[in-house]
Amino acid sequence: MIAAHGISDSSSTLTDNILDYLQTHEQEMLHDLSEEVLQTLQKHCTPVAPGSEYALRFARLTRDCTHVEGHAMRFHCFHGEPDAFAIASGDICFFTGLMDILEDDELLFAVGHEIGHVVHEDVKLGMRAQFAAEAAGRLVSLVMERFAIGSSSAGGLPKILLGKLLRTACKKLVRKLATSIVTGVTHICYSRIQEYDADAYGIRFLHARGLDPGAAAKALDKLAGGYEACFIEKWTSDHPDTPDRITRLYKLAVELTAQTALR
């Protein structure tokens, strides 16, 4: 990460100052975005009732997953269409539509897949990319509109004044982006390699618990076979072709099963 410079440094441009601000406060803003996503979920989605069949099943499946490779995991379950996603704080959200479709082993593959994104820090990188893509241009425009002056003048604004303006703007942007993530308008995007790695993590997650690694491919096959909803679209758009992912998972399942047989 580029070292931050003083916001009031007259040698810096307005854009440089804003980018420096975003970099300096990145961890704070990622934390705020994670919290805002959870708050938005609570407002717009119905949490599964404690003691319900859904809650008891999910608690049973995830009871040994609260700390994974130095990462604290917190699980949340909501009523809704088939969907699941993780955020940078280590909070992982599942929806009942997915629980209705998948058997226990298959659902645990999905849990392991999302945990893999957290452990590999894909979620942090994805949320960072989403925030940066929206923030820089919007904040430059906001500063220019607010002060109606040239960029060189705006770039020399007092540190306290510019900092206050940017904090307010970032809070509004965090709320907007959180709503977009919850409603599915904006997805936390991952690369092909990140998706393959999360798949591999998920299937090894199953195998380490003595469960059938073949459930991983079955989960994707089942979703792709008749549930072309937001969940499978998120897992496939701009990423590996679903049949290719299924083939890879079947191959890895055979390898893991063979390893177990040799022990």
N, C-alpha and C positions, 0 to 999 in steps of 0.2 A: 504494500500500500504506500502511496506517495505521502511523504511527511507533510503535515498541515502547516500552513503559514498563517501569520496574523491576518485576520479579516480586514483590518483597517490599513494594511500595507498598500501604500499608494502605487507601488510598482506592479501590483497584481491587477488583473482585469476583474470585472464583476463575475464572469463565469468561473475564473480561477478561485475567487473567494467563496463562491457557492459550493463548488466541488470540494474545496478544502473543508468547508463546514460539514458537508455530508460525510466526508471521510472521517473527520474527527469525532462525529457523533453517531457513527454507523451502528455500533453495538447498541446504543441507547434506542435508536430508531427501529432496529430489528426487534428488540425486546418490546417496544411499544406496538409494533405491527403485530407481533404474535399475540399480545394481550388484547389488542383491538379485534383480531380475528375471533378469539374466544368469546369476547363480549358480544360481537355481532352474531355469532352462532347462537348464543343464549337468547338473543332478541328475536331472531328470525326462524329458529328451528326449535322443535320440542325435544328436550332431553328425555332419554329413556328413564322411566320411573325406577327409583331404587327398589330392589326386591322383585322387580318384574322378571319374566322369563329371559328377556333380552339382557337385562343387567346381570343376572346371575350367570348366564352362559358366558358373557364377555369377561366378567370378573374371573371366572374359572379358567378361561383360556389364557388370560394375560397375567395371572397372579405372580408368575416368576419372571416377568419382563419389566419390572419397574426400574431396574438399573442394568444397563447393557454397555459393556466396554467403556465405563466411565461416564456414560450419558444417563441422566435421569429421564425416564419416560413416564408420561402421564396420559392415560387413555380416557377418551370421552365417546359416548355413544348417543346418537340422536336419531329420531324418527326421520325417514326420508328415503329418497331414491338410492339405488346402489351407488355408493361413493365411499371414498376414504382418502385422506391426505394427512400429511404431517407438516408441522410448522417449525420454525427455527428453534423455538424454546424446548423442543422435545415432546410437545403435545401432539398426540395422534388421534385423529377424529374418524370414527366409523359411523355408518348409517345403516339402519335396520334393513333396508332393501338388500344390502350386500349380505347381511346375516341370513336373510330368508333364502338366498340363492345358494350359498356355499355351505358345505359340510364343515365340521370342526377342523379337520386337517387342512382343508382348502382355505378356510378363513385364517388359519394360523400362517399360511404362506403369505397371505395379504398383509398380515400383521408384521411378519418378518421382512417383507419387501419395504414397507414404510419405515421400519426401524433401520433397515439398511441405508435408506436415504438420509436419516438423521446421523447415523454413525459415520457415514462417508462425508458428512457436511454438505451433501447435495442441496438440502433444504435451505441452509444458510446462503449458499451461493445463488440458488434460484430466487430467493426472496430479495437478496441484494440486487440481482440483475433487474428484477421487476421494479424495485423501488428506484434504482438509478435511472432506468429508462424513462420513468414518469417524472422524476423529480427535477433534474437539472433544467430542462427547458421550461417547465412550469414555474420554477422559482425565479429564473431570469425574467420571464414575462411579468410575474407578479411584482418584482422589484421595480421594473421599468414602468409599469402602470401606476404603481403606488407613488412614485416620485416624479414621473413624467420628465425625466432628465436623461442626458446621454449616459452611456455605459461607463465612461471614464469618471464622471461625477458620482454615479451610483457606486462604482467600485471603491470610492474613497469615503463612503459613509462611515460614521463612527461605529466602532465594533459593537457597542451595546445596542445601538439602534438596529443595525443590520442583523445582529444575532437574534434580537427579539422578533423581528419580522420573519426570519427564517424559521424560528421555533414554531410560531403560529402557523406558518404555511405548511410546515412538515406535519404538524398534528392533523391539519385538514386533509393532507394528502394521504396520511396513514389511514384515516377513517375511510376515505374513498377507496383506497386500494384493498383494505380489509373487506369492505362490502363486495367489491368485485370478485375477490377470491371465494368468499362464502357463496355467492350467487352463481359462480361458475363462469362469470364474464371474463375473468383473468385466471389463468392457471399458472401454478408454479412449474415452470418448464425445466425439463431435464434433457440431457444429451442422450444419444443412443448408448454410449458407453456407460453412462450413469444408470440407465434403465437395465442394461444387461447385468451390471454389477449388483444392482438391487435385487434382480431376479435370483442371481446366484446366492446372494446373502439369504434371501427368503427360503430357498430350497435347503440350504445348509442349516438354517434355523430349524426347519422341520426335522432334518436328519439328526441333529444334535439332541433332539428330544425323543429320539427313538420312534418317530412317526414316519409314515410312508412318504418318501420324497416324490413319488409319482403324483401326489396330490397337488403339487405346484402346477404341473402342466394341465391337470384336470381342471383346476380353478380357472386358468386363462381360457381353456377350451370351452368350458361351460359358459363363461361370460361372452366370448366371441360367438358362440353358437346361437344366441337368442336374446342377449341382453345388451344391445348396442346403445347403452345409455351413457350418461356423462362419465361414469367410472372407467369403462373400457375405452372411451374416446380419449380421456386424459392419459391413460396408460399407453395409447398407441399413436396419437396424433404427433406428427413431426418426429417420431421415434421409430424403433425397430418394428418391422412388419410383424403382426401378431402370429401368423403361422411360423415365422422364423423363430420367434421367442418360444413358442410351444415346442418346436423341434429341439431347440437348445436345452429346454428344461427336461424333456424326455431323455435326451442323451446324458445329461448330468445325473438324472435320477438312476439310470442304469449303472453309471460309474460309481455312484455312492452306494448303491445296493451291492455291487460286486465287492467294494472295499469292505463292507460289513461282513460279507460271507467269508472273506479271507481271514478275518480276525479269529 
